[in-house]
Amino acid sequence: MGTTLLQEAWAVEVGSREPWAEDSKLYQPIEETQAQCNEKAQSLAVQSYLRMCGLDHVVEQRPNAEFISPTGSVPVLQCGSFVLADLDSIVGFVASKGICLTSNLSAAENADHAAYFSLVQTVFDNAELYFSWVVPNGYEVTWKRYGSVYPWPLSDILPWSKRRAVKRAIKDWADKQERDVLEEIDSCLFALSERLAEREWFFGSKPTELDALVFGHLYVLAGESDGTPGSKVSSLIRKYDNLMNICSRVKNTYFKGSLT
Amino acid sequence: MELSIWRGEWGLGSVSIECLEALVYSKIVQAVQKIHVRKYVFSSDMSPWLWVSSSGKSVVGASSIISYLKSENLDADCNLTQKERADILAYKNMIKYKIAPALKYAMWCDERNYCEVIRPTFAKIYTFPSNYSMPGRLQRAALLEAWGRFGECATPNEMETKLNRKARECMTALSERLGKSSYFFGSKPTSFDAYVFAYLSLIVKTPLPNASLNGHLNTFSNLVEFESRIHNRFVASEVRRRAAGRTRPEWVGVVLSLSFAASVMFSYAIVKGILHIDFKTE
């Protein structure tokens, strides 16, 4: 943990001199049987961001992706000799190579972009963690999936300790009632929908990190099947037509049939 | 309507962020007739109270106070468009998750700041005997929160760097959004101005020895000017009034201590039998 700051600074400093490695790899947990909702969303956001920038990468599924990561969060990008996690640091790293999706925005637009980016990141990330780790019937599914890659005593112990850690990390959310969480998500969706209005992308005429992040979260949340705690969120999302449109727009433009 | 808030120090309207927000908002809409500074403080709950004398109702917490005042037609945000309201939600969220943790860390978790400034001040604010226990309890809560976020093995230096970097990102965005205008949205102050002011004011005015957060803020001159503009317009009169009301004439202290010493000596003399008083009924 103590070295992540240094690693990041080093990646930005030294990485800027090297071109994008063609054989870059993106590590994520096994999507079918292991990954949680928030991990899937983050991974999808990073993938769509890299596709928007036109950077080649291969997605690899590893059961221990969480432990490859320098910060403990997934997905992990390996580009040449650099290892980075989180959309934030990946965006910074790509920007150091001179590729930036927000460079043609004005200063005020950049400020708004940062605000919405942080809104989407905190609200959806915390809500996804809440529904998979805090809510009892969500945790029933989560502990099976999270423990599925470990042998027996570990498959019980690790989900339990992870749940404690998550509850500590999102303390102000973990104390909330489910109704309040849904309300918070709805107000966030409403704000996004107002901001997007009838335009194609959130800022300017081209997609930005925000579009990638919104797509990642909304696509995963809207795809939650019935009966799971997340299904209440997906019915909230379906109310906003323009947000559903932007999801299908990103999917059709950048994923061309590779997503089911 | 009467508002009850925590006391201010260091020239602040109040040491609690929530109280400061409620104070500024109630001044913006000119709703509150009287502002009380809580004299006896025992709990860790730093929220303001609004006492509505007409209905005998009390409202607790800055956000509930503001929504109550809005429902009473005292709405500073009525001229905002839906898009601006959406922007406000996004900016508020960014402040809550980027500036607030950094400020909390700087005040409560930084060892030097806590020992030299925060603990003595809060010990003064709290009423005996909670002045011994409550500052420590608040610090433990803040430390647990920071450890929960970064894991228990994170070094203080690393946590501070990360939090300050995020706070700086947020300040950059706020500064760009504010630009050269007097208020964030439109030409009149809104509830968002009250919200931002509460955080900025605490960062500017708390005299912390390790003032890295303040240093970051000082590079954005328009935010600092915004803070002093709101302070002078809405809070300064309150601070002055309180400073004037609080000073006690010097002789009161002298008389009190003299009379205490005299009564102790007198009772000692009576108990030891040096002095003898007889009450005779004739």
Chai-1 contact restraints between the chains, C-beta under 6 A:
chainA,res_idxA,chainB,res_idxB,connection_type,confidence,min_distance_angstrom,max_distance_angstrom,comment,restraint_id
A,M1,B,C153,contact,1.0,0.0,6.0,A-B,restraint_1
A,M1,B,A154,contact,1.0,0.0,6.0,A-B,restraint_2
A,G2,B,T155,contact,1.0,0.0,6.0,A-B,restraint_3
A,L5,B,E158,contact,1.0,0.0,6.0,A-B,restraint_4
A,A107,B,E176,contact,1.0,0.0,6.0,A-B,restraint_5
A,A108,B,E176,contact,1.0,0.0,6.0,A-B,restraint_6
A,A111,B,A173,contact,1.0,0.0,6.0,A-B,restraint_7
A,A111,B,E176,contact,1.0,0.0,6.0,A-B,restraint_8
A,A111,B,R177,contact,1.0,0.0,6.0,A-B,restraint_9
A,A114,B,A173,contact,1.0,0.0,6.0,A-B,restraint_10
A,A115,B,A90,contact,1.0,0.0,6.0,A-B,restraint_11
A,A115,B,Y91,contact,1.0,0.0,6.0,A-B,restraint_12
A,A115,B,M94,contact,1.0,0.0,6.0,A-B,restraint_13
A,A115,B,A173,contact,1.0,0.0,6.0,A-B,restraint_14
A,Y116,B,A90,contact,1.0,0.0,6.0,A-B,restraint_15
A,S118,B,M94,contact,1.0,0.0,6.0,A-B,restraint_16
A,L119,B,A90,contact,1.0,0.0,6.0,A-B,restraint_17
A,L119,B,N93,contact,1.0,0.0,6.0,A-B,restraint_18
A,T122,B,Y97,contact,1.0,0.0,6.0,A-B,restraint_19
A,R168,B,G148,contact,1.0,0.0,6.0,A-B,restraint_20
A,A169,B,G148,contact,1.0,0.0,6.0,A-B,restraint_21
A,A169,B,R149,contact,1.0,0.0,6.0,A-B,restraint_22
A,K171,B,G148,contact,1.0,0.0,6.0,A-B,restraint_23
A,A191,B,A86,contact,1.0,0.0,6.0,A-B,restraint_24
A,A191,B,L89,contact,1.0,0.0,6.0,A-B,restraint_25
A,E194,B,Q82,contact,1.0,0.0,6.0,A-B,restraint_26
A,E194,B,K83,contact,1.0,0.0,6.0,A-B,restraint_27
A,E194,B,A86,contact,1.0,0.0,6.0,A-B,restraint_28
A,R195,B,A86,contact,1.0,0.0,6.0,A-B,restraint_29
